[in-house]
């Protein structure tokens, strides 16, 4: 069920629990600003999630409240994860859902990295 991205941060969300080591994840990258791991229900041959280590509900929350170092570190981590996964050459898709209309399901900012196949148009064209 989509969440309201304007709600306060919930320390019980699954990504907060992964960051605390309470739930295992198949990690592919970690630094001071971000953690990346395989999605448990992949939607593409390569489907990775990158989350900031800070307590941010959504992209909106992160862009408004994170320090310049956190923002720079997180954005660099997303690119590093994609490169290390071998996706830079053929390309990949990034997706960050936010709020109900964006169908955000976990109230912790996360970026999906999809790769390993050709993707179609992002949105169907309205007639």
PLY file of the C-alpha trace (Angstrom):
ply
format ascii 1.0
element vertex 127
property float x
property float y
property float z
element edge 126
property int vertex1
property int vertex2
end_header
0.00 0.00 0.00
1.44 3.40 -0.94
2.46 5.65 1.94
2.10 9.35 2.67
5.62 10.71 2.11
4.89 13.70 4.34
4.59 11.50 7.44
7.37 11.50 10.06
10.15 8.96 9.69
9.23 5.47 10.95
12.20 3.73 12.60
10.40 0.37 12.23
10.43 0.44 8.40
12.21 -2.43 6.68
15.09 -0.32 5.35
15.79 1.16 8.80
15.89 -2.39 10.12
18.28 -3.44 7.33
20.54 -0.48 8.18
20.59 -1.58 11.83
21.46 -5.18 10.83
18.16 -6.60 12.15
17.17 -7.92 8.72
19.73 -9.44 6.35
20.25 -8.03 2.87
22.42 -9.14 -0.05
24.67 -6.07 0.04
26.61 -4.90 -2.99
27.92 -1.53 -1.73
28.25 0.45 1.47
29.93 3.69 2.46
29.33 6.49 4.96
26.29 7.79 3.06
24.57 4.84 1.41
23.85 1.14 1.41
22.98 -0.82 -1.74
21.57 -4.32 -1.97
19.61 -6.65 -4.24
15.83 -6.24 -4.31
14.09 -9.32 -2.87
11.50 -9.27 -5.68
13.52 -8.26 -8.76
11.68 -6.70 -11.69
14.66 -6.90 -14.08
17.78 -9.06 -14.51
19.58 -6.48 -12.35
17.45 -4.81 -9.69
19.32 -3.05 -6.92
18.17 -0.66 -4.20
20.26 2.21 -2.89
19.24 3.85 0.38
20.75 6.75 2.28
21.96 6.02 5.79
20.07 9.02 7.15
16.45 9.05 8.33
14.72 10.40 5.20
11.19 9.43 4.20
11.35 10.46 0.54
13.28 12.33 -2.14
11.42 15.49 -1.11
12.41 15.04 2.55
16.03 14.23 1.59
16.47 17.16 -0.80
15.05 19.58 1.79
16.86 18.34 4.92
20.03 16.41 4.02
23.42 18.08 4.18
25.33 18.83 1.00
27.74 16.01 1.92
24.86 13.52 2.33
23.30 14.53 -0.99
26.59 14.39 -2.86
27.59 11.11 -1.22
24.26 9.48 -1.98
24.16 10.58 -5.62
27.75 9.40 -6.12
26.89 6.07 -4.48
24.01 5.49 -6.92
26.37 6.02 -9.86
29.08 3.85 -8.30
26.64 0.99 -7.70
25.46 1.12 -11.33
29.04 1.13 -12.61
30.09 -1.73 -10.34
27.08 -3.73 -11.57
28.37 -3.29 -15.14
25.39 -1.23 -16.26
27.05 1.99 -17.44
27.80 0.73 -20.97
24.35 -0.45 -22.05
22.43 1.85 -19.75
19.99 1.46 -16.91
16.91 3.00 -15.35
16.66 4.80 -12.01
13.37 5.05 -10.15
12.54 6.81 -6.89
8.88 6.63 -5.95
7.47 9.31 -3.68
4.14 9.39 -1.89
0.80 7.92 -2.81
0.72 9.00 -6.46
4.28 7.73 -6.92
3.31 4.42 -5.27
6.00 4.62 -2.57
5.69 1.50 -0.40
8.53 1.91 2.15
8.81 5.19 4.08
12.59 5.48 3.61
14.08 7.11 0.51
15.28 4.47 -1.89
16.39 4.48 -5.50
15.81 1.42 -7.68
18.47 0.65 -10.28
17.11 -1.55 -13.08
19.34 -3.00 -15.78
20.33 -5.97 -17.84
17.65 -5.62 -20.50
16.02 -3.12 -22.86
13.25 -1.06 -21.25
10.21 0.35 -22.98
8.82 3.86 -22.60
8.55 5.03 -19.00
4.87 5.91 -19.16
2.18 4.94 -21.63
1.25 7.82 -23.88
-2.19 9.21 -23.28
-4.39 9.62 -26.30
0 1
1 2
2 3
3 4
4 5
5 6
6 7
7 8
8 9
9 10
10 11
11 12
12 13
13 14
14 15
15 16
16 17
17 18
18 19
19 20
20 21
21 22
22 23
23 24
24 25
25 26
26 27
27 28
28 29
29 30
30 31
31 32
32 33
33 34
34 35
35 36
36 37
37 38
38 39
39 40
40 41
41 42
42 43
43 44
44 45
45 46
46 47
47 48
48 49
49 50
50 51
51 52
52 53
53 54
54 55
55 56
56 57
57 58
58 59
59 60
60 61
61 62
62 63
63 64
64 65
65 66
66 67
67 68
68 69
69 70
70 71
71 72
72 73
73 74
74 75
75 76
76 77
77 78
78 79
79 80
80 81
81 82
82 83
83 84
84 85
85 86
86 87
87 88
88 89
89 90
90 91
91 92
92 93
93 94
94 95
95 96
96 97
97 98
98 99
99 100
100 101
101 102
102 103
103 104
104 105
105 106
106 107
107 108
108 109
109 110
110 111
111 112
112 113
113 114
114 115
115 116
116 117
117 118
118 119
119 120
120 121
121 122
122 123
123 124
124 125
125 126
